[in-house]
Amino acid sequence: MRIEVTPEAVLSVDPEDAVVSRVGAENAHDVRGQVCDHGHFFASAQAASQWAGEHVSGRVLPVREAFERTRRAFQGRASAHRRADAPVTERQHDA
């Protein structure tokens, strides 16, 4: 399996049908602990079926979809954090 990513996008996935497991919320404060530590890559949804059967609270998503969901969730959290830390004058301009 080969997956090539940048902070903005998945550049390539081989095999294209590869999936990744997910457990827990996408808005967690600990990206590594919530996403990376529990994400397992499989060559296909069929290859992930045993994992899915053993983890009823988990789900399996195509690699590109999982990446995009995680990127959006954590990007929103990071933006909110930056706004909260901004000086009052900057926060007023954001409103």
C-alpha positions as protocol buffer text, in pm:
chain_id: "A"
residue {
  index: 1
  type: MET
  ca { x: 0 y: 0 z: 0 }
}
residue {
  index: 2
  type: ARG
  ca { x: 124 y: 346 z: -84 }
}
residue {
  index: 3
  type: ILE
  ca { x: -39 y: 673 z: 22 }
}
residue {
  index: 4
  type: GLU
  ca { x: 110 y: 1010 z: -60 }
}
residue {
  index: 5
  type: VAL
  ca { x: -23 y: 1316 z: 125 }
}
residue {
  index: 6
  type: THR
  ca { x: 45 y: 1682 z: 187 }
}
residue {
  index: 7
  type: PRO
  ca { x: -112 y: 1889 z: 465 }
}
residue {
  index: 8
  type: GLU
  ca { x: -378 y: 1994 z: 213 }
}
residue {
  index: 9
  type: ALA
  ca { x: -465 y: 1680 z: 16 }
}
residue {
  index: 10
  type: VAL
  ca { x: -415 y: 1315 z: -63 }
}
residue {
  index: 11
  type: LEU
  ca { x: -201 y: 1307 z: -376 }
}
residue {
  index: 12
  type: SER
  ca { x: -224 y: 935 z: -447 }
}
residue {
  index: 13
  type: VAL
  ca { x: -354 y: 610 z: -302 }
}
residue {
  index: 14
  type: ASP
  ca { x: -250 y: 265 z: -421 }
}
residue {
  index: 15
  type: PRO
  ca { x: -460 y: 61 z: -428 }
}
residue {
  index: 16
  type: GLU
  ca { x: -723 y: 324 z: -506 }
}
residue {
  index: 17
  type: ASP
  ca { x: -987 y: 129 z: -307 }
}
residue {
  index: 18
  type: ALA
  ca { x: -785 y: 150 z: 17 }
}
residue {
  index: 19
  type: VAL
  ca { x: -975 y: 241 z: 332 }
}
residue {
  index: 20
  type: VAL
  ca { x: -888 y: 353 z: 683 }
}
residue {
  index: 21
  type: SER
  ca { x: -1060 y: 270 z: 1010 }
}
residue {
  index: 22
  type: ARG
  ca { x: -1195 y: 542 z: 1236 }
}
residue {
  index: 23
  type: VAL
  ca { x: -1290 y: 534 z: 1603 }
}
residue {
  index: 24
  type: GLY
  ca { x: -1424 y: 829 z: 1799 }
}
residue {
  index: 25
  type: ALA
  ca { x: -1503 y: 1188 z: 1725 }
}
residue {
  index: 26
  type: GLU
  ca { x: -1343 y: 1396 z: 1453 }
}
residue {
  index: 27
  type: ASN
  ca { x: -1337 y: 1704 z: 1672 }
}
residue {
  index: 28
  type: ALA
  ca { x: -1106 y: 1562 z: 1936 }
}
residue {
  index: 29
  type: HIS
  ca { x: -830 y: 1779 z: 2079 }
}
residue {
  index: 30
  type: ASP
  ca { x: -567 y: 1509 z: 2031 }
}
residue {
  index: 31
  type: VAL
  ca { x: -520 y: 1436 z: 1660 }
}
residue {
  index: 32
  type: ARG
  ca { x: -259 y: 1168 z: 1712 }
}
residue {
  index: 33
  type: GLY
  ca { x: -441 y: 997 z: 1998 }
}
residue {
  index: 34
  type: GLN
  ca { x: -784 y: 1008 z: 1839 }
}
residue {
  index: 35
  type: VAL
  ca { x: -709 y: 961 z: 1470 }
}
residue {
  index: 36
  type: CYS
  ca { x: -360 y: 825 z: 1413 }
}
residue {
  index: 37
  type: ASP
  ca { x: -339 y: 579 z: 1702 }
}
residue {
  index: 38
  type: HIS
  ca { x: -666 y: 410 z: 1605 }
}
residue {
  index: 39
  type: GLY
  ca { x: -652 y: 435 z: 1226 }
}
residue {
  index: 40
  type: HIS
  ca { x: -562 y: 117 z: 1041 }
}
residue {
  index: 41
  type: PHE
  ca { x: -518 y: 106 z: 665 }
}
residue {
  index: 42
  type: PHE
  ca { x: -668 y: -176 z: 461 }
}
residue {
  index: 43
  type: ALA
  ca { x: -638 y: -248 z: 89 }
}
residue {
  index: 44
  type: SER
  ca { x: -1019 y: -250 z: 51 }
}
residue {
  index: 45
  type: ALA
  ca { x: -1345 y: -233 z: 245 }
}
residue {
  index: 46
  type: GLN
  ca { x: -1367 y: -611 z: 217 }
}
residue {
  index: 47
  type: ALA
  ca { x: -1021 y: -646 z: 374 }
}
residue {
  index: 48
  type: ALA
  ca { x: -1144 y: -426 z: 662 }
}
residue {
  index: 49
  type: SER
  ca { x: -1463 y: -625 z: 723 }
}
residue {
  index: 50
  type: GLN
  ca { x: -1323 y: -828 z: 1014 }
}
residue {
  index: 51
  type: TRP
  ca { x: -1199 y: -512 z: 1187 }
}
residue {
  index: 52
  type: ALA
  ca { x: -1537 y: -347 z: 1131 }
}
residue {
  index: 53
  type: GLY
  ca { x: -1717 y: -647 z: 1280 }
}
residue {
  index: 54
  type: GLU
  ca { x: -1499 y: -633 z: 1591 }
}
residue {
  index: 55
  type: HIS
  ca { x: -1533 y: -255 z: 1638 }
}
residue {
  index: 56
  type: VAL
  ca { x: -1903 y: -176 z: 1623 }
}
residue {
  index: 57
  type: SER
  ca { x: -1848 y: 189 z: 1725 }
}
residue {
  index: 58
  type: GLY
  ca { x: -1589 y: 233 z: 1450 }
}
residue {
  index: 59
  type: ARG
  ca { x: -1629 y: 289 z: 1080 }
}
residue {
  index: 60
  type: VAL
  ca { x: -1430 y: 239 z: 763 }
}
residue {
  index: 61
  type: LEU
  ca { x: -1389 y: 519 z: 510 }
}
residue {
  index: 62
  type: PRO
  ca { x: -1207 y: 559 z: 179 }
}
residue {
  index: 63
  type: VAL
  ca { x: -866 y: 712 z: 246 }
}
residue {
  index: 64
  type: ARG
  ca { x: -940 y: 1037 z: 60 }
}
residue {
  index: 65
  type: GLU
  ca { x: -1270 y: 1087 z: 242 }
}
residue {
  index: 66
  type: ALA
  ca { x: -1118 y: 1015 z: 584 }
}
residue {
  index: 67
  type: PHE
  ca { x: -835 y: 1258 z: 518 }
}
residue {
  index: 68
  type: GLU
  ca { x: -1070 y: 1534 z: 405 }
}
residue {
  index: 69
  type: ARG
  ca { x: -1305 y: 1489 z: 702 }
}
residue {
  index: 70
  type: THR
  ca { x: -1015 y: 1499 z: 944 }
}
residue {
  index: 71
  type: ARG
  ca { x: -855 y: 1798 z: 773 }
}
residue {
  index: 72
  type: ARG
  ca { x: -1179 y: 1999 z: 786 }
}
residue {
  index: 73
  type: ALA
  ca { x: -1256 y: 1905 z: 1147 }
}
residue {
  index: 74
  type: PHE
  ca { x: -914 y: 1995 z: 1279 }
}
residue {
  index: 75
  type: GLN
  ca { x: -876 y: 2298 z: 1055 }
}
residue {
  index: 76
  type: GLY
  ca { x: -1196 y: 2440 z: 1206 }
}
residue {
  index: 77
  type: ARG
  ca { x: -1074 y: 2366 z: 1557 }
}
residue {
  index: 78
  type: ALA
  ca { x: -736 y: 2527 z: 1485 }
}
residue {
  index: 79
  type: SER
  ca { x: -904 y: 2837 z: 1339 }
}
residue {
  index: 80
  type: ALA
  ca { x: -1125 y: 2873 z: 1645 }
}
residue {
  index: 81
  type: HIS
  ca { x: -821 y: 2834 z: 1870 }
}
residue {
  index: 82
  type: ARG
  ca { x: -630 y: 3103 z: 1677 }
}
residue {
  index: 83
  type: ARG
  ca { x: -926 y: 3343 z: 1700 }
}
residue {
  index: 84
  type: ALA
  ca { x: -957 y: 3285 z: 2076 }
}
residue {
  index: 85
  type: ASP
  ca { x: -587 y: 3362 z: 2123 }
}
residue {
  index: 86
  type: ALA
  ca { x: -593 y: 3674 z: 1906 }
}
residue {
  index: 87
  type: PRO
  ca { x: -575 y: 4019 z: 2065 }
}
residue {
  index: 88
  type: VAL
  ca { x: -915 y: 4176 z: 2125 }
}
residue {
  index: 89
  type: THR
  ca { x: -875 y: 4416 z: 1832 }
}
residue {
  index: 90
  type: GLU
  ca { x: -815 y: 4128 z: 1591 }
}
residue {
  index: 91
  type: ARG
  ca { x: -1111 y: 3929 z: 1725 }
}
residue {
  index: 92
  type: GLN
  ca { x: -1337 y: 4229 z: 1674 }
}
residue {
  index: 93
  type: HIS
  ca { x: -1239 y: 4244 z: 1306 }
}
residue {
  index: 94
  type: ASP
  ca { x: -1321 y: 3874 z: 1263 }
}
residue {
  index: 95
  type: ALA
  ca { x: -1677 y: 3919 z: 1388 }
}
